[in-house]
Amino acid sequence: MPDGGASGAGLLQRWMARTALRRDLRRLLKASPHLVRDIGLDETLVRWEVTLPFWQDGPLPPGTIRLPAV
């Protein structure tokens, strides 16, 4: 399989996780950009991450950050 043997459900789950991560990061950037730095993330990488389409891997792997609701 071209996706490394992952099931369709697994692929969908990854895409949903990326979408949720990017949505939360976008909200965090808009509400409190200084908090991005406070939680140890590079603001430039975060700004790049939120512009990527859901199917594309970015510099911030899903599941490595747990963001509070903003």
Secondary structure, 3 states (H helix, E strand, C coil): CCCCCCCHHHHHHHHHHHHHHHHHHHHHHHHCHHHHHHCCCCHHHHHHHCCCCCCCCCCCCCCCCCCCCC
